[in-house]
Amino acid sequence: MPFDAESMQKLVWLVLLLIFAASEAATVGLTSIWFAAGALAALIAALLGGALWIQITLFLAVTLLCLAAVRPLAKKHLNSRVERTNADRAIGQEALVTEAIDNIQGRGAVIIHGVTWTARSQDGLPIPDGTMVRVLRIEGVKVFVERVPAGAAPKPETW
């Protein structure tokens, strides 16, 4: 039994729908579900006798609409459990310089919550040992710090 153009269009949309759905099931990363929704809309249009240009337009429109509207919401709810690591907790904390910080010589260390970290000065100026500093950021295994102004009240969770 030969296929006419209309039957072929329905078959193509059905096959695309199955491919996109199977791909989504295999990856579970919200990568192709949007295309599956577009293929479903196009398949419905084909079953109702819509012209090919309507099917393609529906496929593109529904895919883009789902991608633009639903994906940000889905990602927000799927990735809502962001847990700070111990390293993240160090940012903003005050620390005691235990080895003088000298960016040019590539040395320096601080103690944060009882853990010794390699330290660098944010502004590039040397910081002597025994100085209180505040952690600004972390890059790899190094913390970048700035001096705490003299007389400033320490933060509750210091070294």
ZAPAMAR-163972 format. One record per residue (C-alpha): x, y, z; residue number from 1; residue in one letter. Coordinates in steps of 0.001 Angstrom, whole numbers, plus 500000, padded with zeros to 6 digits. Layout:
N
{c1 X, c2 Y, c3 Z, tigu NUM, votor a}
...
end
This chain:
159
{c1 500000, c2 500000, c3 500000, tigu 1, votor m}
{c1 501752, c2 503175, c3 498839, tigu 2, votor p}
{c1 501835, c2 506243, c3 501076, tigu 3, votor f}
{c1 500433, c2 509513, c3 499836, tigu 4, votor d}
{c1 501966, c2 512849, c3 500895, tigu 5, votor a}
{c1 499435, c2 513368, c3 503677, tigu 6, votor e}
{c1 500071, c2 509942, c3 505217, tigu 7, votor s}
{c1 503817, c2 510469, c3 504915, tigu 8, votor m}
{c1 503583, c2 513761, c3 506823, tigu 9, votor q}
{c1 501696, c2 512060, c3 509654, tigu 10, votor k}
{c1 504269, c2 509281, c3 509758, tigu 11, votor l}
{c1 507181, c2 511731, c3 509817, tigu 12, votor v}
{c1 505678, c2 513716, c3 512726, tigu 13, votor w}
{c1 504934, c2 510509, c3 514623, tigu 14, votor l}
{c1 508478, c2 509221, c3 514119, tigu 15, votor v}
{c1 509933, c2 512601, c3 515190, tigu 16, votor l}
{c1 507699, c2 512613, c3 518262, tigu 17, votor l}
{c1 508903, c2 509140, c3 519228, tigu 18, votor l}
{c1 512562, c2 510036, c3 518619, tigu 19, votor i}
{c1 512345, c2 513199, c3 520719, tigu 20, votor f}
{c1 510439, c2 511432, c3 523510, tigu 21, votor a}
{c1 512926, c2 508546, c3 523560, tigu 22, votor a}
{c1 515820, c2 510990, c3 523567, tigu 23, votor s}
{c1 514318, c2 512821, c3 526528, tigu 24, votor e}
{c1 513733, c2 509580, c3 528388, tigu 25, votor a}
{c1 517363, c2 508607, c3 527815, tigu 26, votor a}
{c1 518893, c2 511908, c3 528909, tigu 27, votor t}
{c1 516403, c2 513187, c3 531515, tigu 28, votor v}
{c1 517948, c2 516619, c3 531153, tigu 29, votor g}
{c1 515130, c2 518623, c3 529581, tigu 30, votor l}
{c1 516953, c2 518630, c3 526275, tigu 31, votor t}
{c1 514434, c2 517383, c3 523745, tigu 32, votor s}
{c1 511032, c2 517450, c3 525439, tigu 33, votor i}
{c1 510396, c2 520839, c3 523817, tigu 34, votor w}
{c1 510824, c2 519322, c3 520356, tigu 35, votor f}
{c1 508527, c2 516453, c3 521300, tigu 36, votor a}
{c1 505805, c2 518964, c3 522229, tigu 37, votor a}
{c1 506285, c2 520724, c3 518884, tigu 38, votor g}
{c1 506149, c2 517413, c3 517005, tigu 39, votor a}
{c1 502943, c2 516498, c3 518837, tigu 40, votor l}
{c1 501335, c2 519801, c3 517815, tigu 41, votor a}
{c1 502423, c2 519267, c3 514213, tigu 42, votor a}
{c1 501119, c2 515681, c3 514278, tigu 43, votor l}
{c1 497726, c2 516894, c3 515514, tigu 44, votor i}
{c1 497659, c2 519489, c3 512724, tigu 45, votor a}
{c1 498505, c2 516760, c3 510178, tigu 46, votor a}
{c1 495765, c2 514477, c3 511534, tigu 47, votor l}
{c1 493281, c2 517351, c3 511186, tigu 48, votor l}
{c1 494342, c2 517856, c3 507570, tigu 49, votor g}
{c1 496420, c2 521009, c3 508020, tigu 50, votor g}
{c1 498765, c2 522092, c3 505263, tigu 51, votor a}
{c1 502489, c2 521307, c3 505579, tigu 52, votor l}
{c1 503366, c2 524969, c3 506190, tigu 53, votor w}
{c1 500902, c2 525029, c3 509137, tigu 54, votor i}
{c1 502455, c2 521858, c3 510553, tigu 55, votor q}
{c1 505976, c2 523258, c3 510329, tigu 56, votor i}
{c1 504880, c2 526608, c3 511767, tigu 57, votor t}
{c1 503156, c2 524865, c3 514678, tigu 58, votor l}
{c1 506208, c2 522687, c3 515284, tigu 59, votor f}
{c1 508503, c2 525715, c3 515467, tigu 60, votor l}
{c1 506082, c2 527890, c3 517443, tigu 61, votor a}
{c1 505227, c2 525285, c3 520082, tigu 62, votor v}
{c1 508859, c2 524226, c3 520448, tigu 63, votor t}
{c1 510047, c2 527814, c3 520923, tigu 64, votor l}
{c1 507151, c2 528676, c3 523210, tigu 65, votor l}
{c1 507799, c2 525673, c3 525440, tigu 66, votor c}
{c1 511508, c2 526346, c3 525464, tigu 67, votor l}
{c1 511068, c2 530021, c3 526354, tigu 68, votor a}
{c1 508254, c2 529663, c3 528875, tigu 69, votor a}
{c1 508624, c2 526339, c3 530596, tigu 70, votor v}
{c1 512357, c2 525619, c3 530638, tigu 71, votor r}
{c1 513330, c2 528455, c3 533047, tigu 72, votor p}
{c1 510599, c2 527357, c3 535469, tigu 73, votor l}
{c1 511561, c2 523707, c3 535204, tigu 74, votor a}
{c1 515259, c2 524406, c3 535712, tigu 75, votor k}
{c1 514465, c2 526548, c3 538751, tigu 76, votor k}
{c1 512468, c2 523778, c3 540397, tigu 77, votor h}
{c1 514737, c2 520939, c3 539348, tigu 78, votor l}
{c1 517908, c2 522690, c3 540538, tigu 79, votor n}
{c1 516448, c2 524304, c3 543641, tigu 80, votor s}
{c1 518690, c2 522433, c3 546073, tigu 81, votor r}
{c1 521937, c2 524372, c3 545869, tigu 82, votor v}
{c1 524044, c2 523546, c3 548889, tigu 83, votor e}
{c1 526942, c2 525691, c3 549865, tigu 84, votor r}
{c1 530232, c2 523889, c3 550228, tigu 85, votor t}
{c1 532744, c2 524512, c3 552974, tigu 86, votor n}
{c1 534688, c2 526655, c3 550538, tigu 87, votor a}
{c1 531631, c2 528832, c3 549850, tigu 88, votor d}
{c1 531213, c2 529445, c3 553566, tigu 89, votor r}
{c1 534687, c2 530950, c3 553731, tigu 90, votor a}
{c1 533743, c2 533881, c3 551487, tigu 91, votor i}
{c1 533090, c2 536963, c3 553590, tigu 92, votor g}
{c1 534700, c2 535444, c3 556685, tigu 93, votor q}
{c1 537587, c2 536959, c3 558553, tigu 94, votor e}
{c1 540843, c2 535066, c3 558834, tigu 95, votor a}
{c1 544216, c2 535358, c3 560525, tigu 96, votor l}
{c1 547280, c2 535568, c3 558302, tigu 97, votor v}
{c1 549683, c2 532822, c3 559472, tigu 98, votor t}
{c1 552261, c2 533277, c3 556720, tigu 99, votor e}
{c1 552934, c2 536722, c3 555281, tigu 100, votor a}
{c1 551088, c2 537196, c3 552006, tigu 101, votor i}
{c1 553259, c2 538229, c3 549062, tigu 102, votor d}
{c1 551739, c2 537812, c3 545608, tigu 103, votor n}
{c1 555034, c2 538429, c3 543816, tigu 104, votor i}
{c1 556824, c2 535641, c3 545690, tigu 105, votor q}
{c1 553708, c2 533452, c3 545533, tigu 106, votor g}
{c1 553364, c2 532807, c3 549231, tigu 107, votor r}
{c1 550935, c2 533392, c3 552020, tigu 108, votor g}
{c1 548527, c2 531478, c3 554200, tigu 109, votor a}
{c1 545501, c2 532129, c3 556385, tigu 110, votor v}
{c1 543445, c2 530062, c3 558797, tigu 111, votor i}
{c1 539694, c2 529933, c3 558221, tigu 112, votor i}
{c1 537578, c2 527797, c3 560581, tigu 113, votor h}
{c1 540687, c2 525892, c3 561620, tigu 114, votor g}
{c1 541741, c2 525105, c3 558052, tigu 115, votor v}
{c1 544877, c2 526553, c3 556478, tigu 116, votor t}
{c1 544372, c2 528082, c3 553034, tigu 117, votor w}
{c1 546879, c2 529419, c3 550528, tigu 118, votor t}
{c1 546200, c2 533151, c3 550350, tigu 119, votor a}
{c1 546813, c2 536024, c3 547967, tigu 120, votor r}
{c1 546209, c2 539724, c3 548426, tigu 121, votor s}
{c1 543328, c2 541098, c3 546353, tigu 122, votor q}
{c1 545085, c2 544419, c3 545736, tigu 123, votor d}
{c1 548536, c2 542862, c3 545297, tigu 124, votor g}
{c1 550031, c2 544569, c3 548364, tigu 125, votor l}
{c1 551938, c2 542445, c3 550912, tigu 126, votor p}
{c1 550138, c2 541601, c3 554159, tigu 127, votor i}
{c1 552224, c2 540658, c3 557218, tigu 128, votor p}
{c1 551483, c2 537623, c3 559370, tigu 129, votor d}
{c1 549240, c2 538239, c3 562358, tigu 130, votor g}
{c1 546979, c2 540564, c3 560323, tigu 131, votor t}
{c1 543221, c2 540059, c3 560200, tigu 132, votor m}
{c1 541858, c2 539799, c3 556665, tigu 133, votor v}
{c1 538481, c2 539201, c3 554998, tigu 134, votor r}
{c1 538040, c2 536532, c3 552315, tigu 135, votor v}
{c1 536696, c2 538060, c3 549080, tigu 136, votor l}
{c1 536755, c2 535130, c3 546678, tigu 137, votor r}
{c1 538183, c2 531701, c3 546057, tigu 138, votor i}
{c1 539997, c2 530549, c3 542935, tigu 139, votor e}
{c1 540962, c2 526914, c3 543007, tigu 140, votor g}
{c1 542757, c2 526340, c3 546316, tigu 141, votor v}
{c1 543612, c2 530004, c3 546927, tigu 142, votor k}
{c1 541631, c2 532595, c3 548816, tigu 143, votor v}
{c1 541908, c2 536234, c3 547838, tigu 144, votor f}
{c1 541772, c2 538537, c3 550832, tigu 145, votor v}
{c1 541773, c2 542166, c3 551882, tigu 146, votor e}
{c1 542877, c2 543699, c3 555164, tigu 147, votor r}
{c1 540223, c2 544248, c3 557785, tigu 148, votor v}
{c1 540372, c2 547915, c3 558844, tigu 149, votor p}
{c1 541891, c2 548397, c3 562286, tigu 150, votor a}
{c1 539240, c2 548629, c3 564976, tigu 151, votor g}
{c1 536558, c2 546958, c3 562876, tigu 152, votor a}
{c1 534320, c2 544612, c3 564809, tigu 153, votor a}
{c1 534947, c2 540984, c3 563885, tigu 154, votor p}
{c1 532233, c2 539018, c3 562128, tigu 155, votor k}
{c1 530520, c2 536355, c3 564247, tigu 156, votor p}
{c1 532104, c2 533316, c3 562522, tigu 157, votor e}
{c1 535788, c2 534196, c3 562383, tigu 158, votor t}
{c1 538710, c2 531797, c3 562232, tigu 159, votor w}
end
